[in-house]
Structures are given as structure tokens and as C-alpha cells.
């Protein structure tokens, strides 16, 4: 991977102070793809200082100019979309179709925020007392630390970088250790698009925790944007509190998929296949708990099992495979343990349920006889497992859907009026009604409760990287 397996600090690729490296593994084969540079404390400090030094000029750059650079990054990555998807497949393990879908989604954030850069609004009005004019404007919040996960290594990077740059912030990107090559691919596209030196920096510290804490305690870091588990999010919020660093958190999910009586079962099955199996189930937006009315539950489970039993499982490098590997053997084993525990608690396997062969593969699995209090419904599975829970009363379905500390996304299938009524009762930042894909750069993405703070995408996304300023002028 040549320089695209190095750190990127102050506008140049560097192997880091120590020259130490860590392996990047192909989860489908267990083979080493590359060795990536390890950032030590000196490198992380240098990245923050480079971002700080670049901030005044970048924040003073005209919004139109910032937007045009993002637009060029969109055009570069559009031309290289298949290459980006292949990189995602290699280090993440997902199917090529999923990787290509992610690449397309990721790239769109550069186009969307290229347009939003010039549309930040302010306000000018007379005070109620008539003694002054009130001006409300915005300015970049400052240096931003962006921490991204392995499950969507391109999309989670662009969803943070694009609004930050559009707002006039400078950034340090800290990708997941499992997927740094995708992050380097995106950063290099920004370099080629004309992002000035120091505006975007890439570091991969090992171990992660102490280095992130050090950067959060640097006085120049004024923003942290994190996507990952709620457990890690809580730790970062504690760290951010010391310097009162603004925090955006897109955390865990435990998405309910509610099928109401009278729902179109064919549409519900088609939607469930996408909402559950997209990205191999390794998504915070993945349907996790399937609450199906008793009049439809048996047929729903059988249809899911029949379809999934035909799916091709294998390396994403074979574009005919519908389900790729999980990101690591450790993640595969976590999923296997959840299924084993569910079966020991009385669940039944209709299809799948047993890992076999080489690599981090787990078969698409359907479980019936699952109860609401089963460990598999209380945990974010992050794998291709459909857990079906029957219910008789819609009020019970809503109660169970809301019975979680999470509130990121929910899915409801049914006739339009009752489905919309249920959607309004579910405690989630996003609800998909009779559709399986909800994420869109033009829509605000985020959750309630312990699924996070703030929103990404839409016009709200850029506001996460802006400070609101009030100026009063005497008449």
C-alpha cells in the first residue's frame, strides 16, 4: 500500500516517530494485507499542532472555496469508487455489494456538504425593547478529533470530515485499527482535491485509549465526534468533560423491527432481509429484535429462513457472494456465543447457527422461540442473526420496542395509518416506516437515550462544528 499505510500529518505521509507498525488483516483469509504505521504521543501531538496551525487560514477561507474542494473530493472518489469498495472488502470483510453501497453513500457526504458550506444561516433582528439590533452568526468550533469505527470505515469518516471542513474546522481522523487503509484512501483523495496542509490529519495510535485521552486534553482540541459503542462513548464523554470539549456521539443501537397485524408480509420479509443483513448485520442501524404479530410470526420466520438458506457466503472478493466475513474471528465468536446462549434459553434454529470453515464467517441465521428478555435481544448482535419474538397486543410490541437503553433507529411495517401511529410512539431518533434503508446525507442521523448526542448529515450536521455567536449593536 506504499505511503497509504502511513500517518498523514501536516500535509505529508510519515511512518511516524518510532517506525513501529501493526498488521492489517483480511478477515476472510486471515492473511496480512499491510502493516500500518503506529502513532505515538509525539505523532498525535504533531497532528493536533498541525491542525491548530492550519485553523486560522482554513476558517478564513471563503465558504465557496471550501465547498469546491469538497466537490473535487466527491468527483475524485466517484471515479475511484470501485477501488474504494475493493479496499473496504479487503480489510473489513463485507460483501462487494455492501462495500460498493457504502462507497456510494460515503462519497455523497462530500457533495452534500460542498453545498451546505455556503448555506450556513444567521439572524438579524431588532430586540424586543428596541434598544439594539441582535446579530446571530456562526464561527468554526476549532480543531476537531474524529473517531470512526470499523463497520463503515469510509462512510463514518466522510460523514464527519465533510461537515467539519465545510464549517471551517481542521481535523484529526483516528480510524479503527481494523480498517485504516480505507481511511488513508479517503484522506489521500482530500489531499489530491486540494485540502491545504494541516487541515486533515490521520493518526493510528496503538494502544488507542491513552493517545485519545491525551488529544482530548490538548487545549487546542475543541470538538470530538465519535461513532462506536455506548461503553466507549461514556468514557470519551468523561474525558471530554475535563476541558469542556464539545461532543457529538453516535453510539450503540438495538433496533426493533415491528411487524403489525395486517402488514404486507412479502414487503416485510424483503425489508427485513435488507435491514438485518446489510453489512452482514454489522451496523448500528441493523434490525436487531423482530417483534412479529402472532398471526404472521411463523410464516415470516419460515420465509426468512427459506431465503437466507440460499445465500452465498464467502469472501467479498467474489462478487457473487451475498454475505461476507465479519471483521474478525473475535467478532464472529461473539455472535456465535449469543446464538448458543439463545438456544440454551429455548430458542430454535431454523437455518444457520453454526460457524464453519476458515475465516471470520458466520452463516445467516434465523431463530424462533426467542423471548424479549433473552440476552440476544438485550445485546447489539452485530451479525447476521434474525431473532423473532411473537406478540399478541400492539401495545406490548411498543412497550418491548422501547424497553432498552438505546434509541437510535426502529422499523415498522404495517398499514400506513397504524404504522405511523406506532412510529410516533417509539423512542428512537429515526423510524423507518415500510422501508428498510433510512440513512441519507440530506437527513439528520442520530439517536435518543444512550444511542448518542447530536446529529450527522442534513443541515444539522454542519452545526455540530459551528459555534453560535451573538453580537448586539447599539442603535
Secondary structure, 3 states (H helix, E strand, C coil): CHHHHCEEECCEEECCCCCCEEEEECCCCCCEEEEEECECHHHHHHHHHHHHHHHHHHHHCCHHHHHHHHHHHHHHHHHCHHHHHHHHHHHHCCCHHHHHHHHHHHHHHHHHHHHHCCCCCCEEEECCCCCEEEEEEEEECCEEEEECCCCCCCHHHHHHHHHHHHHCCEEEEECCHHHHHHHHHHHHHHHHHCCCCCCEEECCECCHHHHHHHHHCCCCEEEEEEECCHHHHHHHHHHHHHCCCEEEEECCCCEEEEECCCCCHHHHHHHHHHHHHHHHHCCCCCEEEEEEECCCHHHHHHHHHHHHCCCCECCCCCCCCCECCCCCHHHHHHHHHHHHHHHHCCCEEEECCCCCCCCCCCCCEEEECCCCCCHHHHCCCCCCEEEEEEECCHHHHHHHHHCCCEECEEEEECCHHHHHHHHHHCCCCEEEECCCCCCCCCCCECCEECCEECCECHHHHHHCCEEEEEEEEEC
